[in-house]
Amino acid sequence: MQNHDATRRRLLRGVATAGLTLGAVGTTSARSTVTYVVVGGSSGGLERGGFSVERELAGGSVRVVSGPADAEGDLAAVDGIAGVTRDFEVELADPVRESSHTGAAASDLQWDKEVTNAFEAHDVTTGSGTRIAIVDTGVDDTHPDLGNVDTGSSRSFIDGEVGPHVGDAGQHGTHVAGIAAATGEAGVTGIAPDAELVSLRVFGAEGSATFADVLAAADYAAEIGADAANMSIGTEPIPPQANADGTRVAVQRVMQSVARRGTVTTVSAGNSETDMQRGGLFTLPTSVEGVMAVSATGPNDELAFYSNYGTGEITVGAPGGGYETLEKTIDPGADVERPYPTNLVYSTIPGESYAWFAGTSMAAPQVAGLVGLVRDLDPDLNANRVESAIARGAEGTDGRGDPELGAGRIDALDTVS
């Protein structure tokens, strides 16, 4: 395992930014009526306080409400309210893309499936009968390797409105979907190629989403009985002072409710190359109970240079692309088995094409696909037991407390065997 010094290395602009980053907490567009996410209370009490309840999540323990700007104090005064946060925007960082292809078979480029023994695991199970939700920019269901998208169950959650399936706003969601469950019909094969995909688009055409919409999509994934919900979405590291508002509590309430209903939520650890145990930092939704937090590894099974880490923060590691240093990742003359860009993760993008991306966003859907394989073998396993099975099947660490890889880098064959 690599040694992390106190001085953080700066990331090359663009490399390893395939994740999603959060805008400043509390930022909303200028308007007289704004959206809040509140924990606790009752719909009646909120309405009597002058607020409109737009949506109930986690069995009613979390609500999305609208009301006047700067009304946090009034909301907090409503009987039973345990937390209040003003809705904020989530921004999509540009992912790495080096090259694209059309139609050519590309299984030999899928080192991520090779190191996790995914192809061998397909002799045991392919995820048939399972459902994987992709909470992201949307999924291009016209891609020849993504004919398993259930467009009827797919939804968009944009600006507080729930709409039908509308495709991918960019490329990120389609790439993530292919990692988890591409069918292999034309070019690449996902971890669970016979699983059903559901696209839950939370990003609009302008490339931003809201905190409330992300939580609503996660709640919907549990409502439709998804076996896994992948959220390659996250914040930059947040200082502990931010625990004073209701943001973390709201996320945890929703994620725990989703897990109780049987859906395993896989989330990206983040691309800030940060030790999350220093100074009480946290990220959302990674740092709450009820999710599987996934760090990123390269072809050599070392932690990728951009990946967040931290004791108690990471559940497992999975291939996300790149090596343990930036120089090794991009230097074609380095003594590595996979030169740039083939050390990144190869998957589907819109337009019947393929591309290499890198980031913890690419690591999380590897685990979402593995959830599909486990549930194919035992549909009745609850979320905790699915997580335990994946942790037991992981390799490269002793126990589950490794700060870089948690229980280890996933191994699909060991898990299903």
Protein Blocks (a to p, Z undefined) as FASTA:
>chain_A
ZZddfbdcdddehiaplbccdddehiacddfbdcdddeejjfklmmmnopacfbdcehhp
accddddehilmmmmmpghiabdcddddddddddddfbdcehiacklmmmmlmmnommmm
mmmogoioiacddddebpafkbmklmmbcfklpccdeehiacddebjfblmmmmmmmmmm
pghlmmpccfblmbccddddfbdfkopacfklmmmmmmmmmmnopabdcddbddddddfk
lmmmmmlmmmmmmmmmmmmnopacdddebjnhpafkgghiacdfklpghiacdddddfko
pacfklccdehkambdcdebdcfbfklmmmmkbccfbdcfklpccdddehhiacddedjk
lmmmmmmmmmmmmmmmmmmbcfklmmmmmmmmpghiecjlbfklonopcdfklmmZZ
